[in-house]
Amino acid sequence: MADLKEKLRIGLIGCGGISGAHLPHLTKSEDVEIVGFCDVVVDRAEKKAAKYVEELTAAGRTASPKTYDDAAKMLADIELDAAYILIPTYAHGTPEREVIKKGLPFLVEKPLGINPEDLRKLAVEVETSGVISSAGFMNRYRQSVNRVRDILSEDPAILIDGAWIGGPPLVKEGDYFSQNPIGQWWPIKEKSGGQMVEQVIHTVDLIRYLAGDPVEVFAYGATGFNSKLPNIIPNYNLEDAAVFALKFANGTVANIMSCCAAQTGGGVFLNVWASKHTAKFTEWAHHVTLHTAGEKETEDIKGDLEDIFPTEDRVFINAVKSGDRSGIRCTHKDGANSTLLALACNESIALGKPVTVQYV
Ligand SMILES: NC(=O)c1ccc[n+]([C@@H]2O[C@H](COP(=O)([O-])OP(=O)(O)OC[C@H]3O[C@@H](n4cnc5c(N)ncnc54)[C@H](O)[C@@H]3O)[C@@H](O)[C@H]2O)c1
C-alpha cells in the first residue's frame, strides 16, 4: 500500500481509445504519477506519454515516464503502486497474471476475457492473490443506478427489458471503428466476442447489479444483413442483432436486445418493472425516470455525463492509497461474472438452446 502523502505510481497497459477516458483525470490528479506507458504497438505508448508530459509541463509539474512494448518488461523495470489494464477483449489473461505476480492492485476495463474457462481460473487467481481490483463497469457509480438499486432491494424486479441499438462498423469518414484501432478487432467475433460481450455488457452488468444473477439464458442471433453492405469493415462476422431471454432463480425474467445494424441508431435503454416501482433508464448516461405506484409525480435523476470515469478512477486510487477497498463497486470477480453471463448468451446462440450460466 502506498503512503497517503506519496504520489501513486501507475503503469498503463494498453494505450488505445479507452485510455483517453482515464488519462484526463489521472493527469489532473496531483497524487498520481504515470511512470510507465506500455502498448504492444509502442508508438501508441510513446504518443500518450509525450502528451502526458506536455500536459504536466503546461501545468507546472514534471514527469519522465518510460515506454514499453510489453507489460512484463515494464513490471520488471520500474516500481509501480498500481496498474491500469486497458486492452482488447482477446488480450486478457497474461497482463493480469503479470500484475498479480507483482502483488499490484489494478483497474481493468471491461469485458474481462473471451474464454470462459480461462476467465473463471483468472478470477480465482486474482481473488487468491488478495490484490485490490476494480473492473471498469463505471455505470455502477451512477447516482441514478444506485437510487434504483436501493429501491429494488425492497421491491424486487419482476420484468427487465434492455437494449443497445447502434449502427454497423463501416469503412467511412467519421465512423468510430474505421478511424480507431478498435476497428481492427471489434468487428471480429473471435477477438471481441461481438457486440453483446463488448458493448451490451454494460446492460448485462447493470441487470446483475440491480436484480442479481440470472441462472439461465436463451438467445437468437440475426446475421446476413450487415454483410450485404458494400463498406462494412473487412472480416466483420458478428451477429447483426440478437435477443437474449434471461431467467433468475427467484422467478424474475429479463429480455436484452443488441443491434449493430441500424444506421438510424436507436440508443441505449433499460426498463425495470417491480411491484410498486418502474424505472426507465435512457441513454449512455443512464438518466432515470422513476414511477412509484400511487404517486402522480415521477422522480427524475440525470445520469452523470462527464464525471463517471473520474469517479471510478478516484474510488480506485483512494482504495489503493488507503487499503480500504469498500468503495469499489465492481471487483475483478464481479466483472468476470458479468462477462461470463455475456459469454453464456453467445454460447446459447451457438448451441441453439438454453445455457446454464457458470459463475465464479
Ligand atoms: N468502459 C467503457 O465504456 C469503455 C469504452 C470504450 C472501450 N472500453 C473497453 O476497453 C477495452 C479497450 O478498448 P479500446 O477502445 O481502448 O481499444 P483499442 O484497440 O483502441 O486499444 C487497445 C490497445 O491495447 C493494446 N494492446 C493489445 N494487447 C496488449 C497487451 N497484451 N499489452 C499491452 N497493450 C496491448 C493495443 O495495441 C491497443 O493500442 C475494450 O475491451 C473495450 O470494451 C470500455
The ligand as an SDF file (V2000), in Angstrom:
LIG
                    3D

 44 48  0  0  0  0  0  0  0  0999 V2000
  -15.9580    1.4670  -20.0780 N   0  0  0  0  0  0  0  0  0  0  0  0
  -16.3050    1.8510  -21.2970 C   0  0  0  0  0  0  0  0  0  0  0  0
  -17.3440    2.4630  -21.5330 O   0  0  0  0  0  0  0  0  0  0  0  0
  -15.3930    1.5310  -22.4430 C   0  0  0  0  0  0  0  0  0  0  0  0
  -15.3890    2.3500  -23.5740 C   0  0  0  0  0  0  0  0  0  0  0  0
  -14.5190    2.0090  -24.6130 C   0  0  0  0  0  0  0  0  0  0  0  0
  -13.7330    0.8650  -24.5220 C   0  0  0  0  0  0  0  0  0  0  0  0
  -13.7880    0.0740  -23.4160 N   0  0  0  0  0  0  0  0  0  0  0  0
  -13.0560   -1.1850  -23.3340 C   0  0  0  0  0  0  0  0  0  0  0  0
  -11.6650   -1.0000  -23.2470 O   0  0  0  0  0  0  0  0  0  0  0  0
  -11.0050   -2.0560  -23.9330 C   0  0  0  0  0  0  0  0  0  0  0  0
  -10.0130   -1.4230  -24.8880 C   0  0  0  0  0  0  0  0  0  0  0  0
  -10.7410   -0.6420  -25.8430 O   0  0  0  0  0  0  0  0  0  0  0  0
  -10.0320    0.4890  -26.6810 P   0  0  0  0  0  0  0  0  0  0  0  0
  -11.1020    1.2720  -27.3250 O   0  0  0  0  0  0  0  0  0  0  0  0
   -9.0160    1.1910  -25.8710 O   0  0  0  0  0  0  0  0  0  0  0  0
   -9.3060   -0.4280  -27.7760 O   0  0  0  0  0  0  0  0  0  0  0  0
   -8.0650   -0.0060  -28.6710 P   0  0  0  0  0  0  0  0  0  0  0  0
   -7.8950   -1.0610  -29.7030 O   0  0  0  0  0  0  0  0  0  0  0  0
   -8.2140    1.4190  -29.1030 O   0  0  0  0  0  0  0  0  0  0  0  0
   -6.8480   -0.0040  -27.6450 O   0  0  0  0  0  0  0  0  0  0  0  0
   -6.3510   -1.1610  -27.0370 C   0  0  0  0  0  0  0  0  0  0  0  0
   -4.8420   -1.0220  -27.0050 C   0  0  0  0  0  0  0  0  0  0  0  0
   -4.2940   -2.1310  -26.3050 O   0  0  0  0  0  0  0  0  0  0  0  0
   -3.0930   -2.5280  -26.9690 C   0  0  0  0  0  0  0  0  0  0  0  0
   -2.7840   -3.9050  -26.5790 N   0  0  0  0  0  0  0  0  0  0  0  0
   -3.2980   -5.0610  -27.0240 C   0  0  0  0  0  0  0  0  0  0  0  0
   -2.7790   -6.1050  -26.3570 N   0  0  0  0  0  0  0  0  0  0  0  0
   -1.9180   -5.5940  -25.4560 C   0  0  0  0  0  0  0  0  0  0  0  0
   -1.0700   -6.1740  -24.4770 C   0  0  0  0  0  0  0  0  0  0  0  0
   -1.0330   -7.5000  -24.2660 N   0  0  0  0  0  0  0  0  0  0  0  0
   -0.2770   -5.3600  -23.7530 N   0  0  0  0  0  0  0  0  0  0  0  0
   -0.3130   -4.0060  -23.9350 C   0  0  0  0  0  0  0  0  0  0  0  0
   -1.0980   -3.4030  -24.8560 N   0  0  0  0  0  0  0  0  0  0  0  0
   -1.9030   -4.1840  -25.5920 C   0  0  0  0  0  0  0  0  0  0  0  0
   -3.4230   -2.3270  -28.4380 C   0  0  0  0  0  0  0  0  0  0  0  0
   -2.2590   -2.2260  -29.2280 O   0  0  0  0  0  0  0  0  0  0  0  0
   -4.2310   -1.0320  -28.4060 C   0  0  0  0  0  0  0  0  0  0  0  0
   -3.4280    0.1140  -28.5610 O   0  0  0  0  0  0  0  0  0  0  0  0
  -12.0850   -2.8450  -24.6810 C   0  0  0  0  0  0  0  0  0  0  0  0
  -12.2930   -4.1070  -24.1510 O   0  0  0  0  0  0  0  0  0  0  0  0
  -13.3200   -2.0000  -24.5840 C   0  0  0  0  0  0  0  0  0  0  0  0
  -14.5260   -2.6950  -24.4280 O   0  0  0  0  0  0  0  0  0  0  0  0
  -14.5800    0.4110  -22.3690 C   0  0  0  0  0  0  0  0  0  0  0  0
  1  2  1  0
  2  3  2  0
  2  4  1  0
  4  5  1  0
  4 44  2  0
  5  6  2  0
  6  7  1  0
  7  8  2  0
  8  9  1  0
  8 44  1  0
  9 10  1  0
  9 42  1  0
 10 11  1  0
 11 12  1  0
 11 40  1  0
 12 13  1  0
 13 14  1  0
 14 15  2  0
 14 16  1  0
 14 17  1  0
 17 18  1  0
 18 19  2  0
 18 20  1  0
 18 21  1  0
 21 22  1  0
 22 23  1  0
 23 24  1  0
 23 38  1  0
 24 25  1  0
 25 26  1  0
 25 36  1  0
 26 27  1  0
 26 35  1  0
 27 28  2  0
 28 29  1  0
 29 30  1  0
 29 35  2  0
 30 31  1  0
 30 32  2  0
 32 33  1  0
 33 34  2  0
 34 35  1  0
 36 37  1  0
 36 38  1  0
 38 39  1  0
 40 41  1  0
 40 42  1  0
 42 43  1  0
M  CHG  2   8   1  16  -1
M  END
$$$$
